[in-house]
Amino acid sequence: MLRLAIAFLFLIASIYLLVQLSLNPVMLFVTIISTLYFALILLSYLFYEERKTEDFAPPVSIIVPAYNEEENIAETIQGLLSMDYPEFEIIVVDDGSTDRTYEIAKRFEGDRVKVFRKKNGGKASALNFGLKHVSYDFVACMDADSVPSKNALREIMKLFLDEDVGAVTPALLVYKPGNLVEKFQWAEYLTSELIRRVYDHMDAQYVTPGPLSVYRKKVLDEVGPFNENSIVEDLEMAIRIQHAGYRIAHASKAAVYTKTPRTWRSLLKQRLRWNLGAVEHLFSKHNLTLGNLGVIVIPFTLLGISIVFILFFKMLYDLLKPLEPFFTFLKLGGHLTVKPTLDTQTFLASTLSINPIQVISFIITLFAIYFVLKLAKEYNEPIYWDGLLLFLAGYFLFSFAVWSLVIYYKVLGGEIRFGGVTWRGGALRRLIRSSSSFPST
Amino acid sequence: MAGRSSKKVDKKLIELSIYLAVLLFLVSFAGAYLGLLGRTSLVESDVSNTLVDMLSLLEIGEPTACDLTTLHIIGDELDRIGQILSTGKYPEYLLKYYVLLEYKHYKLVESYNKDCNGSLTPILFFITKDCPKCDAMAGILTNLKQSDPGHIYIYTFNATIPSPIVHYLIRHYNVKEFPTIVVDHNICHVCTYDELRSIAGEKR
């Protein structure tokens, strides 16, 4: 604790230095949080090392829930069948598709592939249905629009040699990005891979992603089935696994390619679902006891959201400030006169100097570019420069749009349907609904 | 027992991250300071050049017999600097230079009127900050200037500017309230457009 206290003193001293430059306190807050988070990420990444494990290849049951996936299901099943893995079964659960998903999947039925059909009830219900038909002690859950690399399962299963591991996640990559929306996500997913490695090092992973995650069957029996009322059953399951004391490991050598939204509208809807789910299941004081996840990751995620809003409004202010003389002109009834002000310090600080915030932003941006390029090379991905530039320049605007939608829906929004699950609507709407249902006296 | 360990916080990671963040702050502070030194040296070179230009302008700004060329040269320089001042981002010396040029221009106009039988109307306009009446009078004076731009010249002196010329003029005309408008030794504080027009007309 003493060492930590000394470290904090150093931090306060350096903040004092920055304050002497009369930096805007809001930007100072943004800089401190961003720098601390960047330092955490950088160090965790430097400390991260691939766990040295032996080969471990027990039989695995792979559940593939599918709803209206006639375009993808064949490729997904073929991709699974071509995996380099000794023994596994594939359980396709058609969740009441209205297209030819079931018929196409049925063509593959055989020793290794079982196909079921059920009434539409959402992905979680399809997964739970599949769980009742698994034969083995390890269960993989995979989306019907994902394609695993040949060695994905082999790399994932090695990590289960550690008995503390309750689930394992792979590296998620975008499947053949075509348009700018997909290339934007290509850059984002590579950055997320960096974060996943870091969170693995911290034992702070809070989602077992839908495209592919593998669970120990006894852990699922212990924590219970997937929550059929949740819009983010993968995140909700991961939090329960963390609370049960298990580790969620990350197999960075296991690549899974997933098809991502092709339009901004569908991408926004996806992220709205993810983040509404995060608000419900992740940002809870119940999770503060989860070690690094509770003390580091969740608070920094919340601070990061506040930074998105701060940066947006600062950008708006900077854009509108040059118009100030125009408003003065209007106020004087059309007579513009020179009104000089004396502010040498402002002049020095803003015009002559490069301030530390700019230097830090530059360093962080350089590292972001470095990591994306490094990981792209590691996974033999082509570089989509337009996607990368759009991601670097526009990610915070995109985040602002997403979180604004989340806040709106959380407070005022009505019910939304995400697949087979209906999200119940904002707090105000529910209040209005519940008060209008009271009988009049 | 597997999977039953409570989750621990990695204090060592937090400590090292704080040290790294401090190091990043110091590096960025040093980088910003070096950047400032670099850009300051460029500005110092600019300032030296500007000082030479200023002295050159003042050298040629001596009254000559009935020639309005110098007046126009100084007028153009006033316009140029006025545009920089209107951005709100300028060094203090530029503001004082502007005041100096204004006064130079005013003296040239007075000399022209006296020696060449000129009919130019110089108007001194004293203002201060946070002065709504000054803003109102500024509007009226702008209209006046626009009515006869070739003959009416308005010289604005802000009392808050630490310039010896401003201090001198304020003492000379005994300016005690703001705004104060001086037209050929006629002083008014809040005048109407017509009052100013008639004073300027009498001068002509």
Interface residues (C-beta under 8 A of the other chain):
Chain A: M1 R3 L4 A7 F8 F10 L11 A13 S14 I15 L17 L18 L21 I32 T35 L36 F38 A39 L40 L42 L43 S44 F47 E163 D164 G166 M202 D203 V219 E222 Q242 A244 G245 Y246 R247 T289 L290 G291 N292 L293 G294 V295 I296 P325 L332 G333 G334 H335 L336 T337 V338 P340 T341 L342 T344 F347 S350 T351 L352 S353 I354 N355 P356 I357 Q358 V359 I360 I363
Chain B: A2 G3 R4 S5 S6 K7 K8 V9 D10 K11 L13 I14 E15 L16 S17 I18 Y19 L20 A21 V22 L24 F25 L26 V27 S28 F29 G31 A32 G35 L36 R39 T40 V43 G82 L85 S86 G88 K89 Y90 P91 E92 L95 Y98 K129 D135 A138 G139 I140 T142 N143 T156 N158 T160 I161 P162
